[in-house]
Amino acid sequence: MTGDITIPTGETLVIEAGTVVTIAPACNLWAEGDIDVRGTDDDPVWFRARDDTPWGGIIHDRAGQYHHTFFVSGGGDGTQVFG
């Protein structure tokens, strides 16, 4: 992911088990729609920085579904409050 991405209202982003989402510095995923992350014990999903510079975060309009998901090096967009 090299820039901000928006999931539109009424749409669902499905991320399958074993996926590694590599994100550029300060990039955000805006979820106006739904996120369904389908990691498993054996094949978790990873959201991680492309390099050593933190990526932004995931901003939800409503709750997402995250199963067996790891987030590494997020929170790098100083214009947003995460947590």
Residue pairs with C-beta under 8 A, 6 or more apart in sequence:
1 21
1 22
1 23
1 24
1 27
1 29
1 55
2 24
2 27
2 50
3 24
3 27
4 27
4 28
4 29
4 30
4 56
5 27
5 28
5 29
5 30
6 30
6 32
7 13
7 29
7 30
7 31
7 32
7 33
7 34
7 35
8 32
8 33
9 32
9 33
9 61
10 33
11 33
11 34
12 33
12 34
12 35
12 36
13 31
13 33
13 34
13 35
13 36
14 36
14 38
15 21
15 35
15 36
15 37
15 38
15 39
15 45
16 38
16 45
17 38
17 39
17 40
17 42
17 43
17 44
17 45
17 68
18 39
18 43
18 44
18 45
19 39
19 45
19 46
20 45
20 46
20 48
21 45
21 46
21 47
21 48
22 48
22 49
22 50
23 29
23 47
23 48
23 49
23 50
23 55
23 56
24 50
24 55
25 49
25 50
25 51
25 53
25 54
25 55
25 76
26 53
26 54
26 55
26 56
26 76
26 77
26 78
27 55
27 56
27 77
28 55
28 56
28 57
28 58
28 59
28 77
28 80
29 35
29 56
29 57
29 58
29 59
30 59
31 58
31 59
31 60
31 61
31 62
31 64
32 61
34 62
34 64
34 65
35 58
35 60
35 64
35 65
35 66
36 64
36 65
37 45
37 64
37 65
37 66
37 67
37 69
38 45
38 67
39 45
39 66
39 67
39 68
39 69
40 67
40 68
41 68
43 68
44 68
44 69
44 70
45 66
45 67
45 68
45 69
45 70
46 69
46 70
46 72
47 55
47 58
47 69
47 70
47 71
47 72
47 74
48 55
48 70
48 71
48 72
48 73
49 55
49 72
49 73
49 74
49 76
52 73
53 73
53 76
54 73
54 74
54 75
54 76
55 73
55 74
55 76
55 77
56 74
56 75
56 76
56 77
56 80
57 74
57 75
57 77
57 80
57 82
58 64
58 74
59 80
74 82
75 82
75 83
